[in-house]
Amino acid sequence: MTVQSAYQEEKDRLAMSMNEIVTQLNEIGPRYTGNDFTEQMLDLQREERKKRLEIAQREPYFGRIDFQEVQTDKNKPLYIGKAGVAKQSNKDELIVIDWRAPVASLFYSFTGGEDTAAYESPEGEIEGYVHLKRNLMVRHGELVRMVDSYTRGQEDEAVTDEFLLYRLGENKDNKLRDIVSTIQHEQDQIIRSERAKALFIQGVAGSGKTTVALHRLAFLLYQYADRMRAERMIIFAPNRMFLDYISGVLPELGVGDIQQTTFADWALELLEHEVSLASTADTLNYWFEQHRTAEEAANSSGRLKGSLSFKAIVDQRIAETADRIVPVIPFEPLPGLVLKPEQMQEWYDTDYGEETLMKKRDRLASRIRRWFESELKTRGIADKKIRAKASAKLNAFLKKIPSYTATQLYMTLFHGKQASPEVPKGVAAATWSRLKEGRVEGEDLAPLAYIHLRLRGLQTPTYDHIVIDEAQDYSPFQLEALRLCQTAPSMTVLGDLQQGIHDYAGIQSWKELTALFEEERTGYFELNRSYRSTMEIIEFANRILGAMGGGVKPAVPVFRSGDPVLVEAIEPVSWASGIISTVREWQSSGLYETISVIGRTAGQCEIIYEALKAEGLEPSLVQSKQPEYGGGLSVVPVYLSKGLEFDAVLIADADADSYADHDAKLLYVGCTRALHKLKLIHSGKLTALIAPEQLTTE
Ligand SMILES: Nc1ncnc2c1ncn2[C@@H]1O[C@H](COP(=O)(O)OP(=O)(O)OP(=O)(O)O)[C@@H](O)[C@H]1O
């Protein structure tokens, strides 16, 4: 078949598909507004279907794979799209196959060659031959691009990356996008991994971790539709701006209603805002606005409070409290009327089985009260004075049964008779003085959430699946708290140790987190290919990490070449004008949609922001509490740039003063935000993290 006839064939097929989709859409009637429950349910189903069809209408499919099962001689073209569509007249005939369907996995897993390929169907493995793998790009109902990445019998039998490279070369706006049309095999394996596991993903910068996790949620909801619900899934991300940045992906995949939050917001809500959080900006200022040493990070109170040894201290305190719940002395409200401790113990042990500690405590107290009322009634005690005296005794007795909120129990660790000797005095004093005023630091939230869950449990249903992004910044204790929110682990935990810039709170090795789960319930994947940046940028960034040592695996770039990375010395007096002229040049080139000037500190970013604004360049300044990221031209402190990406990045201060030897991860994060263009300027001595041979100038 010639290219022209193949193109015509695809155009005809597209016209047929669009026609079918539009017809089906038009047949969906208006919304039902009455009170009939069955009709309401049917209306919801119709709405669901409408949403899927609208997704299909925007882009019916993006790929085609021709597959011939070994037992047959029929070679079937399968069209893969974001939402499956069956023919109205024959529901068994799929005009579009949902990308999450088992057979669609062939589109992602097939890497070329004449051998048979296979996919797992509910009936077992299906084997066959792939004849064609074709990428199709449809925009506004028109076929705009067609690339064959594999044709059986042609000389080069490996699947080519041409379409992927085309997609990677595109500019980015202010939102992360879905990647269904170009999911790579190693990413697909993670997306389609089984549900009942804690999956850990170590992925280099730009390897698609965030994107993959979001696609995995969409896959799980499709594959386990009978067991998992979007509203019982939750995503933890580092800050609200990041949540805004990723907010477009799930709706585009037809998934809504998944909770998206930060650990701090989640914990504060769980604690019913019993405490308030000292400003996160203060914490960031403390760690990033001045130089801090690795020793300071290692000895930080955050590391201590996130550790399993601190959890052991908390567990011990909970156990001591549990031991004190059932009274060891008899209750005697009236002479001769005795409730024995053995009886209370029996109620406690047998009647309230799996309840949480404080719920058991409350039930025991109610049971004692009921016993008291019924005994008084049986004995016919009506004398008001006697009753009042007995009631006073009851209240005094019940008061002695310990009752705590999470904060109250936590506070006992730091002050007073029961203070833990294992908590260093300075940490105890600082924590206590904050707690007294109802304030906590981020580091207190994991223990508090954990205590709350042990004392009172989760008010909402347990989570079917938990996603934790940037998990290298999580402590083992945080994960232990989240573990209590599930009946069995089903998690996707992703991060990059090389970007672990919050080392005053996070982990040093994945083992610290994986060890919390049974081995057979744990999966570990590595993503080493980086899709975001050009080869030049990745190679440059890898050298920075080389200076860090520690045997970290370098990122492997996709073969996408771009401009060389520029490092430019500039006179201090020309620093601001240098930044302005670079931004102007990039803007006027028309090549880049998103441009970021990345500074080392928030203070420096403010200066840059003002300078750009004075020139009428309309930048936005990214700050720690920001709820949204607007794209365009932005000025970002390096420690807030994590997770984001920009077409062009200017590192504004690559000086030795700004980036000392132990700041390699910070500089690495900054550089790996760039897709196509990276430039670094320095007005003082260049940071030693950049080797002399890395220097290229325009
Ligand atoms: N298979 C793919 N096809 C096309 N683009 C991809 C693919 N995988 C990743 N990308 C793109 O690479 C970029 C980085 O993805 P993402 O932000 O998910 O990576 P990450 O590993 O979370 O990065 P980081 O840790 O640096 O924040 C995004 O623009 C994403 O769309």
Ligand as a Chemical Component Dictionary entry (heavy atoms), coordinates in Angstrom:
data_LIG
# 
_chem_comp.id                   LIG 
_chem_comp.type                 NON-POLYMER 
_chem_comp.pdbx_formal_charge   0 
_chem_comp.three_letter_code    LIG 
# 
loop_
_chem_comp_atom.comp_id 
_chem_comp_atom.atom_id 
_chem_comp_atom.alt_atom_id 
_chem_comp_atom.type_symbol 
_chem_comp_atom.charge 
_chem_comp_atom.model_Cartn_x 
_chem_comp_atom.model_Cartn_y 
_chem_comp_atom.model_Cartn_z 
_chem_comp_atom.pdbx_ordinal 
LIG N1  N1  N 0 5.968  8.435  27.410 1  
LIG C1  C1  C 0 5.964  9.728  27.324 2  
LIG N2  N2  N 0 5.559  10.333 26.193 3  
LIG C2  C2  C 0 5.556  11.692 26.081 4  
LIG N3  N3  N 0 5.934  12.510 27.050 5  
LIG C3  C3  C 0 6.330  11.946 28.197 6  
LIG C4  C4  C 0 6.368  10.544 28.405 7  
LIG N4  N4  N 0 6.791  10.302 29.661 8  
LIG C5  C5  C 0 7.005  11.497 30.214 9  
LIG N5  N5  N 0 6.734  12.482 29.338 10 
LIG C6  C6  C 0 6.833  13.929 29.554 11 
LIG O1  O1  O 0 7.993  14.175 30.313 12 
LIG C7  C7  C 0 7.772  15.260 31.200 13 
LIG C8  C8  C 0 8.103  14.851 32.606 14 
LIG O2  O2  O 0 7.071  14.049 33.134 15 
LIG P1  P1  P 0 6.756  14.068 34.692 16 
LIG O3  O3  O 0 6.656  15.456 35.178 17 
LIG O4  O4  O 0 5.629  13.130 34.922 18 
LIG O5  O5  O 0 8.113  13.411 35.193 19 
LIG P2  P2  P 0 8.675  13.248 36.669 20 
LIG O6  O6  O 0 9.477  11.997 36.655 21 
LIG O7  O7  O 0 7.551  13.322 37.644 22 
LIG O8  O8  O 0 9.622  14.497 36.748 23 
LIG P3  P3  P 0 10.331 15.252 37.966 24 
LIG O9  O9  O 0 10.721 14.247 38.993 25 
LIG O10 O10 O 0 11.523 15.890 37.322 26 
LIG O11 O11 O 0 9.347  16.265 38.433 27 
LIG C9  C9  C 0 6.318  15.686 31.013 28 
LIG O12 O12 O 0 6.273  16.743 30.105 29 
LIG C10 C10 C 0 5.681  14.463 30.393 30 
LIG O13 O13 O 0 4.576  14.793 29.599 31 
# 
loop_
_chem_comp_bond.comp_id 
_chem_comp_bond.atom_id_1 
_chem_comp_bond.atom_id_2 
_chem_comp_bond.value_order 
_chem_comp_bond.pdbx_ordinal 
LIG N1  C1  SING 1  
LIG C1  N2  SING 2  
LIG C1  C4  DOUB 3  
LIG N2  C2  DOUB 4  
LIG C2  N3  SING 5  
LIG N3  C3  DOUB 6  
LIG C3  C4  SING 7  
LIG C3  N5  SING 8  
LIG C4  N4  SING 9  
LIG N4  C5  DOUB 10 
LIG C5  N5  SING 11 
LIG N5  C6  SING 12 
LIG C6  O1  SING 13 
LIG C6  C10 SING 14 
LIG O1  C7  SING 15 
LIG C7  C8  SING 16 
LIG C7  C9  SING 17 
LIG C8  O2  SING 18 
LIG O2  P1  SING 19 
LIG P1  O3  DOUB 20 
LIG P1  O4  SING 21 
LIG P1  O5  SING 22 
LIG O5  P2  SING 23 
LIG P2  O6  DOUB 24 
LIG P2  O7  SING 25 
LIG P2  O8  SING 26 
LIG O8  P3  SING 27 
LIG P3  O9  DOUB 28 
LIG P3  O10 SING 29 
LIG P3  O11 SING 30 
LIG C9  O12 SING 31 
LIG C9  C10 SING 32 
LIG C10 O13 SING 33 
# 
